[in-house]
């Protein structure tokens, strides 16, 4: 039986990247003597065609306290908006049963908005990671809206912390922790085991990949404000990467509006290039993903992991399009590259020729999980918020 002094921390996790960006905090919360960990799994995390990554969480030893289905099929702005509404309804029921003392939500997705609305209207303090960052897409607006609903802030960079304070949040509620994803990078031996090399060719479809030889990593998600252009955008990227002649691991996109068009582009490419040296994979566990990113000769697409984990690892990256526009980044990134296959191919070749970059700890030093759990155990928080300037 839990002692009355334990704070119940409910963490809402909704996709594979979400989990990687909070895993070490889960571990530290679970092991903290003054905290009780609760986990709500929802959205893409529960869907088979997106890898059903909830199974990875369970295998890692984290029990799931509630599963919440909140994704309306269609991957359009209409279904995204409806998914936010459904998420509010379903998460409200989960919080009513679990009775958490604090709800911890991650980053800037539509599910994050639903989490923050549901908890704050139920007078449950909200803790938020990765606030204060600047990017493209609707994520930019969602992230700052969640900041204004949140009571505790765990930004990943000093500049992000300063932005949150400028938004009127009290400095005592803003704790610059770094990003928990960097904790995993710092803890992981990036050498592939034989079992991991075999797993890469087991879990995906397409050509087998020899990770002892040069390979690219492609991860491109829809830009919700440009969702109708997803098909053309992914075709430019995948054709450019294929033209380099370098084998490639390609990850399927997340569940945002426009996901179907990107997935269609990848399937059409496979049909037209049956001999392409590409392995298509739904998802990896966080540690294996770090190894895949660390050993790639270049990462291409628009995933924020190329900026966050990639900067720490020094992996050369080509960031295509506007999805990460304005985000802080290290020297490893070629930034805001146009959706033009000739330009993308040229940038990939330049990055491959450059080779590894020096590690840049812009998003953390490997201790974020510890800082988050320590703060959640000790911080004094009030439900009533006010502007602090």
URCORZI-V116851 format. One record per residue. N is the residue number from 1. RES is the residue in one letter. PSI is psi in degrees with one decimal (* if undefined). NEAR is the number of other ideal C-beta (glycine too) atoms within 12 Angstrom. D_FIRST is the distance of its C-alpha to the first C-alpha in whole Angstrom. Layout:
n-><N | N>
res-><RES | RES>
psi-><PSI | PSI>
near-><NEAR | NEAR>
d_first-><D_FIRST | D_FIRST>
This chain:
n-><1 | 2 | 3 | 4 | 5 | 6 | 7 | 8 | 9 | 10 | 11 | 12 | 13 | 14 | 15 | 16 | 17 | 18 | 19 | 20 | 21 | 22 | 23 | 24 | 25 | 26 | 27 | 28 | 29 | 30 | 31 | 32 | 33 | 34 | 35 | 36 | 37 | 38 | 39 | 40 | 41 | 42 | 43 | 44 | 45 | 46 | 47 | 48 | 49 | 50 | 51 | 52 | 53 | 54 | 55 | 56 | 57 | 58 | 59 | 60 | 61 | 62 | 63 | 64 | 65 | 66 | 67 | 68 | 69 | 70 | 71 | 72 | 73 | 74 | 75 | 76 | 77 | 78 | 79 | 80 | 81 | 82 | 83 | 84 | 85 | 86 | 87 | 88 | 89 | 90 | 91 | 92 | 93 | 94 | 95 | 96 | 97 | 98 | 99 | 100 | 101 | 102 | 103 | 104 | 105 | 106 | 107 | 108 | 109 | 110 | 111 | 112 | 113 | 114 | 115 | 116 | 117 | 118 | 119 | 120 | 121 | 122 | 123 | 124 | 125 | 126 | 127 | 128 | 129 | 130 | 131 | 132 | 133 | 134 | 135 | 136 | 137 | 138 | 139 | 140 | 141 | 142 | 143 | 144 | 145 | 146 | 147 | 148 | 149 | 150 | 151 | 152 | 153 | 154 | 155 | 156 | 157 | 158 | 159 | 160 | 161 | 162 | 163 | 164 | 165 | 166 | 167 | 168 | 169 | 170 | 171 | 172 | 173 | 174 | 175 | 176 | 177 | 178 | 179 | 180 | 181 | 182 | 183 | 184 | 185 | 186 | 187 | 188 | 189 | 190 | 191 | 192 | 193 | 194 | 195 | 196 | 197 | 198 | 199 | 200 | 201 | 202 | 203 | 204 | 205 | 206 | 207 | 208 | 209 | 210 | 211 | 212 | 213 | 214 | 215 | 216 | 217 | 218 | 219 | 220 | 221 | 222 | 223 | 224 | 225 | 226 | 227 | 228 | 229 | 230 | 231 | 232 | 233 | 234 | 235 | 236 | 237 | 238 | 239 | 240 | 241 | 242 | 243 | 244 | 245 | 246 | 247 | 248 | 249 | 250 | 251 | 252 | 253 | 254 | 255 | 256 | 257 | 258 | 259 | 260 | 261 | 262 | 263 | 264 | 265 | 266 | 267 | 268 | 269 | 270 | 271 | 272 | 273 | 274 | 275 | 276 | 277 | 278 | 279 | 280 | 281 | 282 | 283 | 284 | 285 | 286 | 287 | 288 | 289 | 290 | 291 | 292 | 293 | 294 | 295 | 296 | 297 | 298 | 299 | 300 | 301 | 302 | 303 | 304 | 305 | 306 | 307 | 308 | 309 | 310 | 311 | 312 | 313 | 314 | 315 | 316 | 317 | 318 | 319 | 320 | 321 | 322 | 323 | 324 | 325 | 326 | 327 | 328 | 329 | 330 | 331 | 332 | 333 | 334 | 335 | 336 | 337 | 338 | 339 | 340 | 341 | 342 | 343 | 344 | 345 | 346 | 347 | 348 | 349 | 350 | 351 | 352 | 353 | 354 | 355 | 356 | 357 | 358 | 359 | 360 | 361 | 362 | 363 | 364 | 365 | 366 | 367 | 368 | 369 | 370 | 371 | 372 | 373 | 374 | 375 | 376 | 377 | 378 | 379 | 380 | 381 | 382 | 383 | 384 | 385 | 386 | 387 | 388 | 389>
res-><X | X | X | X | X | X | X | X | X | X | X | X | X | X | X | X | X | X | X | X | X | X | X | X | X | X | X | X | X | X | X | X | X | X | X | X | X | X | X | X | X | X | X | X | X | X | X | X | X | X | X | X | X | X | X | X | X | X | X | X | X | X | X | X | X | X | X | X | X | X | X | X | X | X | X | X | X | X | X | X | X | X | X | X | X | X | X | X | X | X | X | X | X | X | X | X | X | X | X | X | X | X | X | X | X | X | X | X | X | X | X | X | X | X | X | X | X | X | X | X | X | X | X | X | X | X | X | X | X | X | X | X | X | X | X | X | X | X | X | X | X | X | X | X | X | X | X | X | X | X | X | X | X | X | X | X | X | X | X | X | X | X | X | X | X | X | X | X | X | X | X | X | X | X | X | X | X | X | X | X | X | X | X | X | X | X | X | X | X | X | X | X | X | X | X | X | X | X | X | X | X | X | X | X | X | X | X | X | X | X | X | X | X | X | X | X | X | X | X | X | X | X | X | X | X | X | X | X | X | X | X | X | X | X | X | X | X | X | X | X | X | X | X | X | X | X | X | X | X | X | X | X | X | X | X | X | X | X | X | X | X | X | X | X | X | X | X | X | X | X | X | X | X | X | X | X | X | X | X | X | X | X | X | X | X | X | X | X | X | X | X | X | X | X | X | X | X | X | X | X | X | X | X | X | X | X | X | X | X | X | X | X | X | X | X | X | X | X | X | X | X | X | X | X | X | X | X | X | X | X | X | X | X | X | X | X | X | X | X | X | X | X | X | X | X | X | X | X | X | X | X | X | X | X | X | X | X | X | X | X | X | X | X | X | X | X | X | X | X | X | X | X | X | X | X | X | X | X | X | X | X | X | X | X | X | X | X | X | X>
psi-><139.0 | 142.3 | 151.1 | -23.4 | -12.7 | 130.9 | 132.2 | 117.4 | 112.9 | 118.2 | 124.9 | 121.3 | 134.3 | -9.4 | 179.5 | -43.4 | -39.2 | -47.2 | -45.4 | -30.0 | 4.4 | -3.5 | -47.1 | -29.7 | -38.7 | -46.8 | -45.5 | -37.6 | -45.1 | -36.5 | -5.8 | 131.9 | -18.3 | 4.5 | 149.5 | 125.4 | 131.9 | 141.6 | 127.2 | 121.9 | 135.0 | 179.0 | -133.1 | -22.4 | -23.5 | -2.6 | 128.0 | -42.7 | -10.9 | 16.2 | -9.3 | 59.2 | -8.0 | -29.8 | -34.5 | -41.6 | -44.5 | -42.0 | -27.1 | -0.4 | 17.7 | 109.6 | 146.7 | 123.1 | -25.5 | 143.9 | 130.9 | 113.3 | 119.7 | 9.4 | 117.0 | 127.3 | 148.3 | -34.4 | 49.7 | 166.7 | -36.1 | -49.0 | -30.0 | -45.7 | -42.5 | -33.8 | -35.0 | -46.3 | -44.7 | -39.4 | -41.9 | -45.7 | -49.3 | -39.5 | -35.4 | -42.4 | -41.5 | -43.9 | -34.8 | -34.5 | -43.1 | -25.6 | 55.6 | 157.4 | -31.6 | 138.2 | 128.1 | 123.1 | 158.0 | 124.8 | -123.2 | 22.4 | 169.6 | -30.7 | -30.3 | -40.3 | -45.7 | -41.0 | -47.3 | -39.9 | -47.8 | -48.2 | -45.8 | -37.0 | -17.3 | 10.8 | 32.8 | 121.8 | 139.7 | 128.4 | 139.9 | 129.3 | 154.7 | 22.1 | 164.3 | -0.3 | 160.7 | 131.6 | -174.6 | -169.7 | -176.5 | -18.3 | -35.6 | -45.0 | -43.2 | -44.7 | -45.5 | -32.1 | -42.3 | -36.9 | -42.2 | -20.0 | -22.2 | 153.6 | -22.2 | 136.4 | 130.6 | 72.4 | 157.5 | -17.9 | 161.7 | -40.2 | -39.2 | -40.3 | -41.2 | -38.5 | -41.1 | -43.0 | -38.8 | -21.9 | 1.9 | 9.8 | 141.2 | 134.0 | -29.7 | -16.7 | -0.6 | 112.2 | 111.5 | 105.0 | -20.8 | 176.4 | 129.7 | -24.2 | -32.3 | -28.6 | -45.1 | -42.2 | -45.1 | -28.1 | -12.5 | 129.8 | 118.2 | 8.9 | 129.4 | 137.8 | 164.4 | -39.6 | -38.6 | -39.3 | -39.9 | -37.4 | -38.4 | -38.3 | -5.0 | -40.4 | -17.5 | -168.7 | 157.6 | -158.6 | 146.7 | 148.3 | 131.5 | 100.6 | -1.8 | -8.2 | 163.6 | 135.8 | 154.6 | 157.2 | 122.0 | 129.4 | 109.9 | 123.2 | 161.8 | 148.9 | 111.8 | -30.5 | -4.0 | 31.0 | -27.0 | -11.1 | 4.1 | -42.1 | -50.9 | -37.6 | -45.1 | -32.7 | -37.5 | -43.0 | -48.8 | -35.1 | -39.0 | -45.1 | -42.1 | -36.6 | -20.6 | -18.8 | 5.0 | 133.8 | 157.6 | 143.7 | 125.5 | 126.4 | 141.0 | 153.6 | 168.1 | -171.5 | 9.9 | 167.4 | 128.4 | -5.3 | -40.7 | -36.4 | -37.0 | -43.8 | -40.2 | -43.7 | -41.7 | -38.9 | -41.4 | -43.2 | -43.8 | -41.8 | -36.8 | -15.4 | 66.1 | -19.7 | 6.8 | 141.9 | 66.2 | 134.3 | 121.6 | 124.9 | 138.9 | -52.9 | 162.5 | 161.6 | 159.5 | -40.0 | -40.6 | -35.6 | -41.0 | -42.7 | -42.4 | -44.4 | -41.0 | -34.7 | -3.9 | 142.4 | -20.7 | 141.9 | 138.2 | 142.1 | -139.4 | 23.0 | 136.9 | -19.9 | -26.0 | -27.7 | -44.4 | -75.6 | -37.0 | -38.2 | -41.9 | -38.1 | -22.7 | 22.1 | 125.4 | 138.4 | 146.4 | 110.5 | 113.9 | 131.8 | -163.1 | -1.8 | -35.1 | 20.2 | 125.1 | -9.9 | 141.8 | 146.1 | 161.5 | -174.9 | -9.4 | -9.3 | 129.1 | 124.6 | 147.3 | 41.0 | 136.1 | 155.2 | 71.1 | 117.5 | -34.6 | -42.1 | -44.4 | -45.1 | -43.4 | -42.6 | -40.1 | -46.4 | -39.9 | -43.5 | -41.0 | -42.1 | -33.5 | -44.0 | -166.7 | 149.0 | 161.8 | 141.1 | 137.5 | 114.1 | 36.9 | -31.2 | 13.5 | 165.1 | 5.1 | 8.9 | 17.0 | -44.3 | -42.4 | -44.5 | -39.8 | -48.2 | -40.7 | -39.8 | -43.2 | -29.3 | -24.8 | -22.1 | 140.8 | 122.5 | 140.1 | 140.5 | -36.7 | 120.0 | 153.7 | 153.7 | 140.9 | 7.4 | *>
near-><5 | 15 | 11 | 10 | 13 | 22 | 34 | 32 | 42 | 42 | 54 | 54 | 50 | 47 | 42 | 43 | 44 | 45 | 45 | 43 | 47 | 49 | 43 | 39 | 47 | 42 | 29 | 31 | 39 | 28 | 20 | 27 | 16 | 25 | 35 | 31 | 40 | 34 | 40 | 47 | 40 | 47 | 45 | 40 | 43 | 31 | 30 | 14 | 20 | 34 | 31 | 24 | 40 | 35 | 24 | 30 | 38 | 21 | 16 | 25 | 15 | 30 | 20 | 31 | 28 | 30 | 27 | 37 | 26 | 42 | 35 | 27 | 22 | 20 | 34 | 23 | 24 | 16 | 27 | 37 | 21 | 22 | 37 | 34 | 23 | 26 | 39 | 31 | 23 | 32 | 45 | 29 | 21 | 35 | 38 | 20 | 18 | 30 | 22 | 38 | 35 | 43 | 46 | 50 | 53 | 47 | 48 | 43 | 46 | 44 | 46 | 50 | 41 | 43 | 49 | 44 | 31 | 39 | 42 | 33 | 20 | 28 | 22 | 37 | 34 | 47 | 48 | 49 | 55 | 52 | 49 | 39 | 41 | 28 | 39 | 29 | 35 | 30 | 39 | 28 | 21 | 36 | 41 | 32 | 28 | 46 | 42 | 27 | 34 | 45 | 38 | 45 | 47 | 49 | 42 | 48 | 36 | 23 | 22 | 41 | 28 | 21 | 28 | 38 | 26 | 20 | 30 | 19 | 35 | 24 | 18 | 18 | 32 | 35 | 36 | 32 | 44 | 37 | 47 | 46 | 47 | 42 | 39 | 43 | 40 | 29 | 25 | 32 | 16 | 28 | 16 | 28 | 16 | 12 | 12 | 27 | 25 | 17 | 24 | 38 | 23 | 16 | 29 | 27 | 22 | 31 | 24 | 19 | 36 | 20 | 32 | 14 | 18 | 26 | 38 | 48 | 47 | 49 | 48 | 51 | 47 | 43 | 37 | 39 | 25 | 29 | 30 | 19 | 25 | 37 | 28 | 27 | 37 | 45 | 29 | 35 | 48 | 44 | 31 | 36 | 44 | 33 | 24 | 34 | 19 | 31 | 31 | 47 | 45 | 44 | 45 | 42 | 46 | 48 | 43 | 43 | 38 | 38 | 35 | 28 | 31 | 46 | 31 | 24 | 33 | 42 | 24 | 19 | 32 | 26 | 13 | 16 | 23 | 13 | 13 | 29 | 27 | 36 | 34 | 33 | 32 | 32 | 40 | 35 | 29 | 37 | 32 | 34 | 46 | 35 | 33 | 44 | 46 | 35 | 34 | 47 | 34 | 44 | 49 | 52 | 50 | 46 | 43 | 46 | 48 | 49 | 45 | 49 | 50 | 47 | 40 | 40 | 39 | 32 | 47 | 37 | 47 | 49 | 46 | 46 | 37 | 28 | 43 | 39 | 27 | 24 | 39 | 33 | 32 | 31 | 22 | 35 | 40 | 34 | 30 | 24 | 36 | 22 | 32 | 20 | 28 | 17 | 24 | 40 | 30 | 21 | 35 | 42 | 26 | 21 | 38 | 30 | 16 | 22 | 16 | 26 | 26 | 17 | 25 | 28 | 27 | 31 | 43 | 41 | 26 | 25 | 23 | 43 | 40 | 28 | 33 | 46 | 38 | 23 | 35 | 42 | 29 | 18 | 28 | 16 | 28 | 14 | 21 | 11 | 23 | 13 | 12 | 17 | 10>
d_first-><0 | 4 | 7 | 9 | 12 | 11 | 13 | 13 | 16 | 18 | 20 | 23 | 25 | 28 | 31 | 31 | 33 | 30 | 27 | 30 | 30 | 26 | 25 | 25 | 23 | 20 | 20 | 20 | 17 | 15 | 16 | 15 | 13 | 13 | 13 | 11 | 14 | 15 | 18 | 21 | 23 | 27 | 31 | 32 | 29 | 29 | 33 | 35 | 38 | 36 | 35 | 31 | 30 | 26 | 27 | 27 | 24 | 22 | 24 | 23 | 20 | 18 | 16 | 18 | 16 | 19 | 23 | 26 | 29 | 31 | 35 | 38 | 40 | 43 | 43 | 45 | 45 | 44 | 41 | 40 | 40 | 39 | 36 | 35 | 35 | 33 | 30 | 30 | 30 | 27 | 25 | 25 | 23 | 21 | 20 | 20 | 17 | 15 | 15 | 16 | 17 | 19 | 21 | 23 | 26 | 29 | 32 | 35 | 35 | 35 | 32 | 31 | 33 | 31 | 27 | 29 | 30 | 28 | 25 | 28 | 29 | 25 | 25 | 22 | 24 | 25 | 25 | 28 | 30 | 33 | 35 | 38 | 40 | 43 | 44 | 46 | 45 | 43 | 40 | 42 | 41 | 38 | 37 | 38 | 37 | 33 | 34 | 35 | 32 | 30 | 28 | 28 | 30 | 30 | 33 | 35 | 38 | 39 | 42 | 39 | 37 | 41 | 41 | 38 | 39 | 42 | 41 | 40 | 36 | 35 | 36 | 32 | 31 | 32 | 31 | 33 | 31 | 33 | 32 | 29 | 32 | 34 | 31 | 31 | 35 | 35 | 33 | 34 | 37 | 40 | 42 | 41 | 41 | 43 | 40 | 39 | 43 | 43 | 40 | 42 | 44 | 42 | 40 | 43 | 46 | 50 | 51 | 50 | 49 | 50 | 48 | 50 | 52 | 53 | 51 | 50 | 46 | 47 | 44 | 45 | 43 | 45 | 46 | 45 | 48 | 50 | 49 | 52 | 53 | 50 | 53 | 56 | 53 | 52 | 55 | 56 | 54 | 53 | 57 | 57 | 55 | 57 | 60 | 59 | 59 | 56 | 53 | 50 | 46 | 46 | 42 | 42 | 42 | 39 | 38 | 40 | 43 | 46 | 44 | 46 | 49 | 48 | 47 | 50 | 52 | 50 | 51 | 55 | 55 | 54 | 56 | 59 | 58 | 57 | 58 | 56 | 54 | 51 | 48 | 46 | 42 | 39 | 36 | 35 | 32 | 32 | 33 | 36 | 37 | 37 | 39 | 41 | 42 | 43 | 45 | 47 | 51 | 50 | 47 | 49 | 48 | 46 | 42 | 40 | 39 | 43 | 43 | 39 | 39 | 42 | 43 | 41 | 42 | 46 | 46 | 50 | 49 | 51 | 49 | 51 | 51 | 50 | 46 | 45 | 48 | 48 | 44 | 45 | 45 | 47 | 50 | 49 | 49 | 53 | 52 | 53 | 55 | 57 | 56 | 59 | 59 | 62 | 60 | 57 | 59 | 61 | 57 | 56 | 59 | 59 | 55 | 55 | 58 | 57 | 54 | 51 | 50 | 49 | 45 | 44 | 41 | 41 | 38 | 36 | 35 | 32 | 30 | 29 | 25 | 25 | 26 | 24 | 21 | 22 | 24 | 21 | 19 | 21 | 24 | 24 | 25 | 27 | 27 | 31 | 33 | 36 | 39 | 39 | 43>
